[in-house]
Amino acid sequence: MRLMIIAALMLAFAGAASAQETTPGEVLHAAVVDVIRPNMLRLDAGARGLDSAMTALCAVPSQDGVAIAAQQFKQVVGAYGRIDFLRIGPLMEDNRADRLLFWPDRRGIGLKQVQAILAEEDATATDLAGLRAKSVAVQGLGALEFVLFGTGAESLTDATGAFRCAYGQAIAGNIAGMAKEMVAGWYVPGGIADHLQSPQPDYADYRSETEAMEALVGLVSHGLEGLRDKHLLPFMASDGGPAKPKLAAFWRAGMTMAFVRANVDGMAELVARSGMARAVGEANRGLDNSIQFEFRNAVRALDLVTLPVEAAVADDKQAAALSYLVLVTGSLQAMVGEQLPTALGLSVGFSSLDGD
């Protein structure tokens, strides 16, 4: 009798464990509905607020107007940080990823082009159509950061900064337009959202759940690689060389680490809410907890970096936290880009280096 009770309990536990397993269809649906679309809407709302703030500032220049525009800019940077790694569909169409944020720009090409527009007062840059015809480097968040926080930004408080403000207003309108287009792209019937959630053999993008899952997992794996290689290592000290904080994104606005945190939060949210690491078999059931643990380690490291980036890299403890964050991104990339695909039965050898 006792053995029968134990056997019944074991079967009950096994059934409960099986019931917890997430299916690929559920993962793909949750990724689109619970994560991607809400974050696109958040960017759209922030971008519209930024557009309005820049319009108001240009109409009535003031210190308060500059402060409001700067705050709206920071909200958009945070919102974009959560989707920067979602490099499929609307973000990759029409060069939107580069037009929103031309990065990295190690040779300062974009900065020189923005400075030239301001110095020459190129009127074509103040018109939305004219701006969109120009280099991607002068159309997005990097360009607007210089307008609001770069050399000469103090002119925005009065009429002497009229051209600078008009250029910034055009950039904000361009960003808002792209955010609106991306929302539309993720909601259009028969578009990427439908294809990703319900792959079909005759689709050109996602012909099976396996392909769709590979794309989804690849977003996080590529994202972790990009976070480390584009947004951390370029400004950190290495091989005996000094740190170069001015190679950090958004250092003028003091938003470097906020952008990095938003990037980490966005990827952690996609993994957790989609349940991609819970769609594995019993033998790999602990992988989800391991990935979540490492994401929490990344957040703990970020919590230790409290100074502006130029001061953080000069502080031993905060520089060490940044180095630890780099290690954590490597660990996460191994889990998400190698262990997870294997556990999910995705294509053999699939990794973040296999391309888009």
N, C-alpha and C positions, 0 to 999 in steps of 0.2 A: 504493500500500500504506500509505504514511504517513498519507494522508488518511482511509483506512478505519479505521485504528487510532484516530485522533483522534475520528472520528465515533462509533465504538463507545464510547470513553471518555465522550463527551458524553451519549450515550444512557444509559450506566450511571449517571452523576451525576444526570441528570434523573429516572431511575427511583428512585434513592435519595431524592432530594428529595421526590418524590411520595409515597413510602412513609412519610415522616416526617409528612405532613399528618394532623392529628387530625380525626376526624369529629365532628359535633355529638352523635351518640349516645355516643361515647366521652367527650366533654366532660361531658355531663350525668351519665353514670354515675360518673365520677371525682369530680365535685363532690359527689355524694351520699355515695358509699361511702368516698372517701379524705379528704374534708374535713369535710363538714357533720356526718355521724353521729359521727365520732371527737371532734369538738369539743363536740358535745352530751353525749357520754359523759363527757368531761373536766369539763364544768360540773357534771354530775350527781354525779360522784365528789367533787368539791370541796365541793359544797353539802351532801352527806351528812356530810362531815367537819366542816363548819362547824356543822351541826345538832348533831352529837355533842359538839363542843367547847363550844357554848353550854349544852347540857344538863348537862355535867360542871361547868361554871363555876357554874351556878345551884345545883347540888347542894352543891358545896364551893367557896365563893368564895375566891379567892386571887390573888396577883400572877401566879403562874405560869399559873393558869387563864386570866387575862385575856390574857397574852402568847400563849398557844396559840390562843385564840379570835381574837385580832387577826391572827395569822399565817394562820389558816384563812380569815379574811375577805379578806385580801389575795390569797390563791390564787383565791378565787371571783371577785374583781374582775378578776384577770388572765384567768381562763377566760371570764368574761362579755365582756370586751373583745374576744375573738376571735370572738364570735358576734353582738355588738350590731348589726352591719350586716345580718345574715341575716333581714331583715324580711319573711319570707313564712311561710306555714304556721303551725306551732305557736307561734312567738314572737309572732305577731300575733293569735292567737286568745285569747279571754277576757281581753283587755287585758294579756297577760303582759309585753309590752315595757315598758309604763308601770308595771306593778306591780313588775317587777324593778328598774327604774331610772327614776324620775320625773325626767326631765331634758330640756331645761334648766328651771330653776326660778328665773328671774331676780328674781322678786318675793319669793322666800323663802316661798312658800305652804306647801310641804311642811315646811320647817323649823319654821314656827310651829305647824303641826298636831302634829308630833312633840313639840315642847316642851310643848304643851298636854296631850298624853297623859301625859307624864312629870310635869308639875306637878300634874295632877289625879289621878294614879294611876288612870287609867281602866282598870278591871279587864277590860272587854270587849276590850281590845287585847292581853291576855295569852292569850286563847283563839284558836285558829287560825280557827275559824268566825267569831268576832267580829271578828278582825283583817281577814279577807277581805271583810267587809261594809263596812269603812271606806274612806276615800279611798285611791286607789292610791298617793298620795304618802307614806303612812305604813307601807307594806307591804314595801318592798324594800331594796336595797343602800344607798340614800341615808339611809334612816331608821336602818338598823343601823350605818352609819358614825358617826352622831351618838351612838348608844347606846354604842359602843365607844371613840370618840375625842373626843366633844364635851364641852362643859361638864358637869361632874358625873360623868364616867366613872370617876373615882377611887373612887367609892362601890362599884364592882363588886367590889372586893377584899374586902368584908366584908358583913355582913347588912344594912347600911344601904342597899345597892343592890339589895335583893331584887326590888322592883317593876321597876326598870330592867332587871335581868337577865331577869326573866320576860317582859317585853315583847320584849327582844332574842331570847330563845329562841323566841318565837312567830314573829318575823320570819324567823329562820333556818329554822324548820320550814316556813314559807310559801315561802321561796326553794327549799328542797329539794323541796317538793311540785311547784313549777312546773318545776324542772329535770327531775324524773322524768316529768312529763306531756309535756314536750317530747321527751324520748328516745322515749317511747311513740309520740308522733305521727310521728316520723321512721322508726319501724320497723313501724307498723301496716300489714298487707297491704291493698293497694288505696288507700293514703293518698297523701300528697303526694310521698313518695319515689318511688313507682311512677309516679305521674302525671308527675312532672318528668323521669324517665328514659325513659318510654315514652308520650309524649303521644298522645292519641286525639281524633278529631274530636268525639266526644260528651262529652268531659270539659268541665266548667264552668271549670276553671282553665287547663289547658294542652292546647290542641287540636292543636298541631303543634310540631315541633322548633323552628321559628322563634319561636313564642311562648315556649317554654321557655328558649331561648337569650337572648331579650330580657330575660326575668325575671332570668336569672342574671347577665348583664352589668349589668343595672340595679342589682342588689344592690351591686356594687362602686362603680358610679358614684354612686349615692345615698349609699353609705357614705362615700365620699371627701368629698362635699358636707357630710354630717353631721359628719364628723370636724372639718372646718375651721370650720363655722358654729356648732356646738354645743360643741365641746371645745377649740378653740384661740382663735378670735377674741374670744369674750366676755371673756376675762381679760387679753388683751394690750393694751398701750397703742396708741391710735390717734387720729388727727386732733388731735394735741397733748394728748389726754387721758391721764391716768395709767393704768397697768396696774391691774387689779382681780383679784388672785389668788384672792380669796375667792369669785369667780364660777366658779372652776375646779371640775370634778367631783373628788371625793375628795381635796381639799386637806388636810382634817383628818387623814386616814390617810397622807398623804405618797404617795398613789398616783396623782396626776394624770398624770404622764408615763408611769408604768407602764401605765395604762389606754390612753393614746394609743398607746404602742408595741404593746400587744396588738392594738389595732384595726388598725394598719398591718400587723402580722404576719399577722393573720387574713385581710385582703384580699389581701395578697401571696401567701399560701398558696393561696387559692381560685383566683387567676389562674394561678399556676404549676402546681399539681397537677391542676387540671381541664384545662389546656391550651387554654383558651378563645381565647387569642391565637395559638395554633398551628393553629387551624381555618380559617385564612385562605388565600387564593390566593397564588400565587408572588409577585405584585407587592407584597404586603404582608407578606412573610415576616419582615421586619426589625422589625415592630411588637412582637412578643413580647419581643425583646431590649431594645427601647426602654422598654417598660413595666417590665421587670425592673430596668433601669438606674435608672429614676426611683424605684422602690421602695427600691433600695439607697441612693439619695441621701437618701430620707426617713429611713432607719435611721441613716445617717451624721449627719444633723442631730440626731436624737434622742440619739445617743451624746455629743453636745456639751452636752446639757442634763443636767447631773449634780446640780444643786442642787435642793432643794425648790422648788416653783413660786413661792412668794412671794419667794425669793431669786433664782431664775432670771430673773424678769422685771426685777429691779433690776440685773442683771449685763449689761453691754453685749454681751459675746460670746455669752452664752447667750440673751439676748433676740434677738440677730441670728440665731442658729440657729433660734429659734422662727419668726421672720419668713420665713426661708428654707424652713422646713417648710411654711408656708402656701403659698408659691409652688409648691413641689413638688406639693402636693395639687391645686393648680389645673392644673398640667401633666398630672398623672395623670388628672384628671377629663376633660380634653380628649381624652386618648388613649383612655381606657376608655369614656367617655360619647359620644364623637363619632366618632373615627377607627375604633375597633374595630367598632362597629355597622355602619358603612359598609363596612368590609373584609369583614365577615361576611355582608353582604347582608340585614341586618335592615331593619325598616321605615324608609322614608325619613323623615328628620327626627327619628328616635328619639334621645332624649337623657335626661339625668337629670331634666329638668324636665317630662317627659311624664306623671309620676304613676306610682302603683303599678299 
